[in-house]
Amino acid sequence: MSLYDIRKDIEACVDMETGEIIDEDRLNALQVERDEKISNIACWIKNLRAEANGIRKEKKELESRLKADENKADRLAKYLTDFLGGQKFHDARCSIGYRRTSHLEIADDASIPDEFLKRTVTVDKAGLTKAIKDGGVIEGVSLVEGQNIQIR
């Protein structure tokens, strides 16, 4: 039974006009069930958050290992490129060849025409929050209070 259903059943145990309890035993049983359901959901949330934190840590570790492996592979490829100097190589396990590529090198960003520059605008939310808390009024921006559940 969901919390919504339990709430409806609890309301059905009380006469809404007089406030009189119609079925006290059923009401007590529903309140116990309600408390148990709330506790179970809170524990489930704690478990899911703990699992998410574990996954987040593992993800960071895997990303770190991924970056290290990619960097090592790049360094080894450069090492082979420098050693072979454009010479092809092949055996039963691998084949090394080359293809022509080109890349852009920019010596000075200041000399690039504006039509080739991309600019990104971001909002300083921390600065806006501080300004509003300090009494500033900024059109279209407001500080909204909310509630975040804390489960321990």
C-alpha positions in Angstrom: 0.0 0.0 0.0 1.4 3.4 -0.9 1.6 6.4 1.4 -1.1 8.0 -0.6 -3.4 5.1 0.0 -2.5 5.0 3.7 -3.4 8.7 4.0 -6.8 8.1 2.4 -7.5 5.2 4.7 -6.5 7.2 7.8 -8.8 10.0 6.7 -11.6 7.5 6.3 -11.1 6.4 9.9 -12.0 10.0 11.1 -15.3 11.7 10.6 -14.3 15.0 8.9 -17.3 16.9 10.1 -17.0 16.1 13.8 -13.3 15.0 14.1 -14.5 11.9 15.8 -12.4 8.7 15.3 -14.6 6.0 13.7 -12.2 3.0 13.9 -9.4 3.5 16.4 -7.8 0.1 16.0 -7.6 0.5 12.2 -6.3 4.1 12.7 -3.5 2.9 15.0 -2.6 0.0 12.6 -2.5 2.5 9.6 -0.3 4.9 11.5 2.1 2.1 12.4 2.1 1.0 8.7 2.6 4.7 7.6 5.6 5.1 10.0 7.1 1.8 8.7 6.6 2.8 5.1 8.2 6.2 5.7 11.2 4.6 7.5 11.6 2.0 4.7 11.6 4.7 2.0 14.1 6.9 3.9 16.4 3.9 4.3 16.0 3.1 0.6 17.0 6.7 -0.2 20.0 6.4 2.0 21.0 3.2 0.3 20.6 4.6 -3.2 22.6 7.7 -2.3 25.4 5.5 -0.8 25.4 3.4 -4.0 25.5 6.5 -6.2 28.4 7.8 -4.2 30.2 4.5 -4.6 29.5 4.6 -8.4 30.7 8.2 -8.5 34.0 7.3 -6.8 34.5 4.3 -9.1 33.7 6.5 -12.1 36.4 9.0 -11.1 38.9 6.1 -10.6 38.0 4.6 -14.0 38.2 8.1 -15.7 41.7 8.6 -14.0 42.8 5.2 -15.3 41.4 5.9 -18.7 43.2 9.2 -19.0 46.5 7.6 -17.8 46.2 4.7 -20.3 45.3 7.2 -23.2 48.3 9.4 -22.3 50.6 6.4 -22.1 49.4 5.1 -25.5 49.9 8.6 -27.0 53.5 8.8 -25.6 54.3 5.3 -26.8 52.9 6.2 -30.3 55.1 9.3 -30.4 58.1 7.3 -29.3 57.5 4.8 -32.1 56.9 7.6 -34.6 60.1 9.3 -33.7 62.0 6.0 -33.7 60.7 4.7 -37.1 60.9 8.2 -38.7 58.1 7.4 -41.2 59.3 3.9 -42.0 56.5 1.2 -42.3 56.5 -1.9 -40.1 54.5 -5.1 -40.0 54.5 -8.5 -38.6 52.0 -11.2 -37.6 50.6 -9.1 -34.7 50.6 -5.6 -35.9 51.0 -3.2 -38.9 52.4 0.3 -38.7 51.8 2.8 -41.5 51.3 6.5 -41.8 48.8 8.9 -43.4 49.1 12.6 -44.1 47.4 14.9 -41.7 47.3 18.6 -41.0 46.5 20.6 -37.9 46.2 24.3 -37.1 48.8 26.0 -35.0 48.0 29.5 -33.6 50.9 31.6 -32.3 48.8 34.5 -30.9 45.1 34.6 -30.1 45.1 38.4 -30.4 45.8 38.4 -34.1 42.7 36.2 -34.9 39.9 38.2 -36.6 36.7 38.4 -34.5 34.7 36.4 -37.1 36.7 33.3 -36.1 36.4 33.7 -32.3 33.8 31.9 -30.3 32.8 33.5 -27.0 30.9 31.8 -24.2 28.9 33.7 -21.7 28.2 32.2 -18.3 26.2 33.5 -15.3 28.0 34.0 -12.0 25.3 32.5 -9.8 27.3 32.8 -6.7 27.9 36.5 -7.4 24.2 37.1 -8.1 23.2 35.3 -4.9 25.6 37.4 -2.9 24.4 40.6 -4.5 20.7 39.8 -3.8 21.4 38.7 -0.2 23.3 42.0 0.3 20.1 43.9 -0.7 20.7 44.4 -4.5 17.8 44.3 -6.9 18.4 42.7 -10.3 15.5 42.6 -12.8 14.5 39.0 -13.6 16.5 37.5 -10.8 15.1 36.4 -7.4 16.2 34.3 -4.6 13.8 31.4 -4.1 13.7 29.6 -0.7 13.0 25.9 -0.8 13.3 22.8 1.4 15.7 19.9 0.9 15.0 16.7 2.8 17.8 15.6 5.0 17.9 11.8 5.7 20.5 10.5 8.1 
